Amino acid sequence: MPVPAVDPEIRTLLDTADTGVFPVHGLDAVLADPQRYALLRARPDTPLDDRVTVRDLCIPGPGGRLRLRVYRPDTPEDLPVILYVHGGAFTYGSPEAEEGRSLRYARDVRAVVVSVDYRLAPEHPYPAAADDAYAALTWIAADPTGIGGDPARIAVAGGSAGGNIAASTALRARDQAGPRVLFQSLTYPVVDGSLTTASVREFTDTPVLNRGAMGLAWAYYAKDTHPDPYASPIRAAGLGGLPPAYIAVAEVDPLRDEGRDYAARLSAAGVTTELVQVPGAVHGFDLLFPQARISERNLADQVRALREALHP
């Protein structure tokens, strides 16, 4: 399979990237070295937005105290809640690392965003991260008043590994008669630990994410348990009854085909699903290069989908 061309603006940004410790090339080498991926766990400086109040709180979690970072627009009304799950190949990342997206969702969707600081692999393999996210969901549904949230309007959202955990959370809520989730927004999600799609097999040297990095991520997270549907949501026996979904995939991304396959399976199961493939986009394009035109268009599209679902 020929690798599609990268968007010219993204290509220029990749060639001149200064993204700190994050490697826009060679993530597989970073994930192979604990000393290097540990650097990606540092909490970066975060942007400011005087229209959104940001605070940390801790709740009881399956592994002890679980930190949630809460973003709330400055308005007195009760708002819908977005449970946000950050990405990071299951091994790194933090709410702070994706604060720009959380602020954008809070401000433009008009929602309380609760970003969960879940436990990371390989120290905490599956199901630790999935358990933490589900604990956050049940807490939101049981006691939303402290954050000014409306328990009747909850969405889950996340990108990459966060998209996996968000999808898993929606599955689990359905299977265990848990909190009602109105909507799921999944951006270039990891949903299939088998590493068998055509894009994973063929996209061995793509920017930001390649097959080698995906192999390491799965080995750390769920090497022997990846067929479990809460680890690989596409392996669920049935997808009927799940909340409507918005799925965005990047064209130049090993995860492209599993995102498309998951969207097709959801749709075949009767779940209203919107699939967007962003031409020329690489994995993480909207987080690494939010100034690019394709990034801004897709971020606006994510906001639009969430807003339509939560403010019908």
Secondary structure, DSSP 8 states (H G I E B T S, - for coil): -------HHHHHHHHT---TT--SS-HHHHHT-HHHHGGGGS-------TTEEEEEEEEEETTEEEEEEEEEES-SS-EEEEEEE--STTTS--TGGGHHHHHHIIIIII-EEEEE----TTTS-TTHHHHHHHHHHHHHHH--GGGTEEEEEEEEEEETHHHHHHHHHHHHHHHTT-S---EEEEES----TT--SHHHHH-SS-SS--HHHHHHHHHHHHTTTTTSTTTSGGG-S--TT---EEEEEEEESTTHHHHHHHHHHHHHTT--EEEEEEEEEETTHHHH-TTSHHHHHHHHHHHHHHHHHH--
